[in-house]
Amino acid sequence: MIQHLVDGILVGSFLSLGAIGLTMVMHMLRFANFSHAELLSIGAYGALVFDRLFEELFPVLGSAVGPLSMTWALVLSIVLSMILTGLSAVVIDRLVFQRVRQKGEELSMVFASFGMALIIRNVIGLIFGLSGELYSQDIVFALVLSRDPLLLVKPDQVFVLLAALVIMFVLHLVLSRTTFGFSLRAVAENPALAQVHGVNLKRIVTAVWLIGGGLGAVAGVFYGLSYQLTPVMGRDLVLPIFAATIVGGIGSVYGAVLGGFIVGIASNLALVVLPSGYSPSVPFLMILAVLLIRPNGLFGEARA
Amino acid sequence: MMGVVSYLVFFTTVASILAIAVLGLNLQWGNTGLFNGGVVASFGAGAYGTLILGSPAQAGHLGGFDLFYPLALAGGMVFAGILAWVVGKLTLRLRHDYLAIATFGVAVTFENVMRNATAVTGGAQGIRGFERPLRDALGDGFTYNLVFLVSVLVVLVLVYVFLQRLTVSPFGRLLRAIREDEIAARSLGKSPDGIRLTAFVTGSVIIGLAGGLYGTFYAFVSPQDVLPILTFQIWAMLIVGGAGNARGAMAGAFVIWGAWTFSGWALSRFAPVEAQLYTGSMQFILIGLVIVGMLLWRPQGLFPERLVVSQPGKSRERT
């Protein structure tokens, strides 16, 4: 039980990171982006490529960081992959979403994102093969935190949780303390009014994609560290991430953080009562529950 | 020669069944503007419902009702309708993308449950032991397939006529009114939520009918038949054909199903052996490109919606 709870918190850390970007895009551009989880795949595979490259070029970087399975090369790769993924998100927006947006149909955007998800996922499968990949073949033993009840935690998982919390805190500071953060929130509230006050809408949209892609990349790498990289990881992550945004309330960054942890914990606790085969259904049950009890989520506000 | 003909019969049967599903989706998206991201759930509900109700007792999954075939088919449609009603009831009054997410979630969950609830659905092995109707009279060969094709075409025409009637009826006018301007419709005393729910459930029942026919045709259904790609294929058919135009939607079904079958054949025939494993991925990319490309360059589809004037002569056609 307590093991499920701890595992859930760890899963929640990368779900939250993914959900933050998604909720921002859904709020600003007003569409459910079904290809958001593919940004996590791009980030995870991008980091894999950089990681292999660094280890070939600078074997020094191949040493592990402290007790973790991740190497210094992977740490650097995460940063590069964040940039790469952020830029990919911007490029995808320019190539597809922006042009669909200008034609004016909100639901066509949802539709286009369905198509993009299918394309990205399968292109990744073509490039990297359909079988799973790991960042490191080394086996890192889990720490036994307690024997009764048995509680095992891998050092990587602790790092993932701490890093996710730090990133969220930085994002909180940016959103609540900087001019940029204010303009971001202004656009989300009322794009027309924000523009009247001199906010460059295009720049803000670009920034949202960069942030969403960057956080998505981290989430993807953390997912890869916890399980393994597969081309279909986006397909498996898209519903939990949507569930996190809906639980938290669409548009609320803090809601997305909380929603991610709630969905992560609930999915793992559900294993106590449900056979593990059913775990892909849990996020959907959570969505239904939220829609029944509190349709706008924990922190969301009604908006047409 | 006979091989070609019997293949054509087979191809046309599947394409026509999918065309029925596209017509159902067209009612939801084309006429009402509802995004159904889980077409495959309605389709699967129809198929599973029909086969479970219509099959004799079989070890390993729920069954033994052995209902008269039309009743079983109707049962499958009801099953699809109930599923749609639950989802629609919960989401249609909310922001429009909730419906997209919830329907997508239903599809994922449906496949997941079909795969795991072995006692009811046979799990990964699917529903076996279904007897196709009239098999005793017609046998299993070409004659049967030909008769089945004709029946599917009759159903397709009936669905088409029903939907055409519906779109020119006051109800169809109301659907378009809500799609174009919900506030205006509301100010005229119409209740958009109820109307939308009706349209959503009706569309899903039609998709369920297609699923039931599909299950009947193969006399088998398993979780492999309710994978998300089917949703994408049916969507591609609608967008290629032109949302809002029923005849275009049917043409789209044949175009996309033809392209899908042909690309699968061509890839397995001409692609190098080491690439064979990836034919699925390449076909999926093609479907994705069709969807995105159509949205970018020809969002109205190959056969755009013609504006229906319900009372010709009295109202001027809008531009």
Contacts between the chains, C-beta under 8 A, distances in Angstrom:
chain1	res1	chain2	res2	distance
A	26	B	97	7.1
A	31	B	97	6.2
A	32	B	97	3.6
A	32	B	100	5.1
A	32	B	101	5.5
A	34	B	37	7.5
A	34	B	100	7.7
A	34	B	104	7.1
A	96	B	292	5.9
A	96	B	296	6.9
A	99	B	296	5.8
A	100	B	295	5.6
A	100	B	296	6.8
A	103	B	299	6.2
A	105	B	299	7.4
A	106	B	96	7.0
A	106	B	97	8.0
A	107	B	33	6.7
A	107	B	35	5.1
A	107	B	96	6.3
A	107	B	97	7.9
A	107	B	100	7.6
A	108	B	295	5.6
A	108	B	299	6.5
A	110	B	35	5.7
A	110	B	37	7.7
A	110	B	97	6.0
A	110	B	100	5.0
A	111	B	35	7.1
A	111	B	235	7.2
A	111	B	239	7.5
A	111	B	291	6.8
A	111	B	295	6.3
A	112	B	291	7.3
A	112	B	292	5.6
A	112	B	295	5.0
A	112	B	296	8.0
A	114	B	37	7.0
A	114	B	232	6.8
A	114	B	235	7.1
A	114	B	291	6.7
A	115	B	232	7.7
A	115	B	287	7.9
A	115	B	288	4.6
A	115	B	289	7.6
A	115	B	290	7.9
A	115	B	291	3.4
A	115	B	292	4.1
A	115	B	295	7.2
A	116	B	288	7.0
A	116	B	292	6.2
A	117	B	288	7.7
A	118	B	232	5.8
A	118	B	284	5.5
A	118	B	285	7.2
A	118	B	287	6.3
A	118	B	288	3.6
A	118	B	291	7.4
A	119	B	285	5.5
A	119	B	288	3.7
A	119	B	289	6.4
A	119	B	292	6.9
A	121	B	284	7.6
A	122	B	281	4.1
A	122	B	282	7.5
A	122	B	284	4.4
A	122	B	285	4.7
A	122	B	288	7.2
A	123	B	281	8.0
A	123	B	285	6.3
A	125	B	278	7.2
A	125	B	281	4.7
A	126	B	278	5.7
A	126	B	281	5.3
A	126	B	282	7.2
A	126	B	285	7.6
A	130	B	277	6.8
A	130	B	278	7.5
A	130	B	281	7.5
A	235	B	228	7.4
A	238	B	104	7.8
A	239	B	104	7.1
A	239	B	105	5.7
A	239	B	108	5.6
A	242	B	101	4.9
A	242	B	104	7.8
A	242	B	105	7.5
A	243	B	105	7.9
A	246	B	98	7.4
A	246	B	101	6.9
A	250	B	95	7.2
A	275	B	116	6.7
A	277	B	112	7.4
A	277	B	115	7.0
A	277	B	116	4.0
A	278	B	112	6.4
A	278	B	113	7.4
A	278	B	116	5.6
A	280	B	108	6.1
A	280	B	109	7.4
A	280	B	112	4.7
A	281	B	108	7.3
A	281	B	109	4.3
A	281	B	112	4.8
A	281	B	113	6.5
A	283	B	105	7.0
A	284	B	102	7.9
A	284	B	105	3.6
A	284	B	106	6.9
A	284	B	108	6.4
A	284	B	109	4.5
A	285	B	109	7.7
A	287	B	101	6.8
A	287	B	102	6.2
A	287	B	105	5.6
A	288	B	90	6.5
A	288	B	102	7.5
A	288	B	105	7.9
A	291	B	90	4.7
A	291	B	91	6.3
A	291	B	94	7.1
A	291	B	98	7.0
A	291	B	102	7.1
A	292	B	90	6.6
A	295	B	94	5.5
A	295	B	98	7.8
A	303	B	95	6.6
A	304	B	95	6.9
